[in-house]
Amino acid sequence: MTRREQVLRLAEAAVAALGKIDILVNNAGANLPQAIDEVRDDDWERLLELNLTSCMVLSRALVPGMKERRWGRIIHISSIMGLASTAGRSAYSATKSALLGLARAGAMDLGPYGITVNCLAPGPFATDLPMSLLGPEAQKALAAATALGRWGRPEELAGPALLLASEAGSYITGAVLLVDGGTLAKVF
């Protein structure tokens, strides 16, 4: 997902295998924690390609078919780190914030064709990425920072994704749906 030509091949292979793509969920992502003055150029470029550019490339490749059918759903997986951040996450937060803008602008471009474009902004979910970056104490502290006092389970993203992908969400576009267990609702 960090090489545009491979991302395009993925889109072509998906259309060849499935015939059409009506729902695109851009879910690739990585996080390389570094302080802003320590971000290496190659890491910056890799995160931009993976977290942001791949979403644009896939969208650009699949939107013509959606426009032709006058129906489609694009869901970018952002993060609460696109709305708030913490030390060492400048590159990750920048890419996840950019997805919010991509969704809003895409909603304006594609709305007339019956295509919605939205973001899901997950908070602490017990997936490989955060579990590999955080030690046990940090994991416990992050769980305590949620209103629910726990990490989200990956399957708890299914309902919000289904909402945005279905007719039930047909009037939701250009939006960011927080799925964060109340993390951003807490002040302290």
C-alpha positions in Angstrom: 0.0 0.0 0.0 3.0 2.3 0.0 3.6 2.0 -3.8 1.1 3.7 -6.0 1.5 1.3 -8.9 0.7 -1.7 -6.5 -2.3 0.2 -5.1 -3.6 0.6 -8.6 -3.0 -3.1 -9.4 -5.0 -3.9 -6.3 -8.0 -1.8 -7.5 -7.8 -3.4 -10.9 -7.6 -6.9 -9.5 -10.6 -6.2 -7.2 -12.7 -5.0 -10.1 -11.6 -7.9 -12.2 -12.5 -10.4 -9.5 -15.8 -8.8 -8.3 -17.0 -7.0 -11.3 -17.8 -3.8 -9.5 -16.9 -2.1 -6.3 -19.6 0.0 -4.6 -18.2 0.2 -1.1 -14.6 1.2 -0.4 -13.2 1.1 3.1 -9.7 2.6 3.2 -8.3 0.9 6.3 -4.5 0.6 5.8 -2.4 2.4 8.3 0.7 2.5 10.4 2.1 4.6 13.2 5.8 5.3 13.7 6.1 7.2 17.0 8.7 9.9 16.8 9.0 13.4 18.2 8.5 16.1 15.5 12.2 17.0 15.5 13.1 13.3 15.1 10.8 12.3 12.2 13.0 10.9 9.5 12.1 11.8 5.9 11.7 8.2 4.8 9.3 7.5 7.7 7.3 10.7 6.9 7.1 9.6 3.2 6.1 6.0 4.1 3.3 7.2 6.5 2.0 9.7 3.9 1.9 7.0 1.2 0.3 4.4 3.4 -2.1 6.4 5.6 -3.2 9.0 3.0 -2.0 8.6 -0.6 -3.2 5.0 -0.8 -6.7 6.3 0.1 -6.6 8.9 -2.7 -5.3 6.4 -5.2 -7.9 3.8 -4.4 -10.7 6.3 -4.4 -9.6 7.9 -7.6 -9.4 4.4 -9.3 -12.8 3.2 -8.0 -15.0 6.4 -8.1 -15.6 6.3 -11.9 -17.6 3.1 -11.6 -19.5 4.4 -8.6 -20.3 7.6 -10.6 -21.5 5.5 -13.5 -23.8 3.5 -11.2 -24.7 6.7 -9.3 -24.2 5.0 -6.0 -21.2 4.3 -3.7 -19.8 4.5 -0.3 -16.3 5.5 0.7 -15.2 5.2 4.3 -11.8 6.3 5.4 -10.5 4.9 8.7 -9.1 7.9 10.4 -8.4 8.0 14.2 -9.2 10.1 17.2 -5.5 11.0 16.7 -6.7 13.0 13.7 -8.7 15.2 16.1 -6.4 15.2 19.1 -2.9 13.9 19.6 -0.1 13.1 22.0 3.6 13.4 22.0 5.5 11.5 19.4 2.5 11.2 17.0 2.9 14.2 14.7 3.3 12.3 11.5 0.5 9.8 12.3 -1.9 12.6 13.5 -1.1 14.7 10.4 -2.1 11.9 8.0 -5.2 11.0 10.0 -6.3 14.6 10.1 -5.8 14.9 6.3 -8.3 12.0 5.9 -10.9 14.2 7.5 -10.3 16.9 4.8 -10.2 14.3 2.1 -13.6 13.0 3.2 -15.2 16.4 3.4 -14.0 17.5 0.0 -14.8 14.1 -1.5 -18.4 14.5 -0.2 -18.8 17.7 -2.0 -17.4 16.3 -5.3 -19.3 13.0 -5.2 -22.6 13.8 -3.5 -24.3 14.7 -6.8 -23.6 11.2 -7.9 -25.2 9.5 -4.9 -21.8 8.7 -3.4 -21.1 9.3 0.3 -17.7 9.9 1.8 -17.1 9.7 5.5 -14.5 8.9 8.2 -14.6 6.5 11.1 -12.4 7.8 13.9 -11.7 4.9 16.2 -10.2 5.5 19.6 -8.4 2.8 21.6 -9.2 -0.5 19.9 -7.3 -3.7 20.8 -5.7 -4.3 17.4 -2.2 -5.3 16.5 -1.0 -1.7 15.9 -1.6 -0.1 19.3 -0.8 -3.4 21.2 2.6 -3.5 19.5 3.4 0.1 20.3 2.2 0.3 23.9 3.5 -1.5 26.9 1.1 -3.0 29.6 1.1 0.2 31.7 0.3 2.4 28.8 -2.4 0.0 27.6 -4.0 0.1 31.1 -3.8 3.9 31.2 -5.4 4.3 27.8 -8.3 2.0 28.8 -8.8 4.2 31.9 -8.9 7.3 29.7 -12.1 6.1 28.1 -15.5 6.8 29.5 -16.2 3.0 29.3 -12.9 2.1 31.1 -11.8 -0.4 28.5 -10.4 -0.9 25.0 -12.7 -1.4 22.1 -13.0 -4.8 20.4 -12.4 -4.8 16.7 -15.9 -6.2 16.0 -17.4 -3.0 17.7 -16.4 -1.1 14.5 -18.6 -3.3 12.4 -21.9 -1.5 13.3 -20.7 2.0 12.6 -19.1 0.8 9.3 -22.3 -0.9 8.3 -24.3 2.3 9.0 -22.0 4.3 6.8 -22.0 1.6 4.1 -25.7 1.1 3.9 -28.9 2.9 3.0 -29.4 3.6 6.7 -26.5 6.1 6.3 -27.5 7.5 2.9 -27.9 11.0 4.3 -24.5 11.0 6.2 -21.7 12.4 4.1 -18.6 14.5 4.8 -18.9 13.4 8.5 -16.6 12.0 11.1 -18.1 9.3 13.3 -16.2 8.9 16.6 -16.1 5.4 17.9 -13.8 6.0 20.8 -15.6 4.7 24.0 -15.9 8.3 25.1 -12.2 9.1 25.1 -12.6 12.6 23.6 -15.6 13.3 25.9 -13.4 13.1 28.9 -11.5 16.2 30.1 -9.4 14.6 32.7 
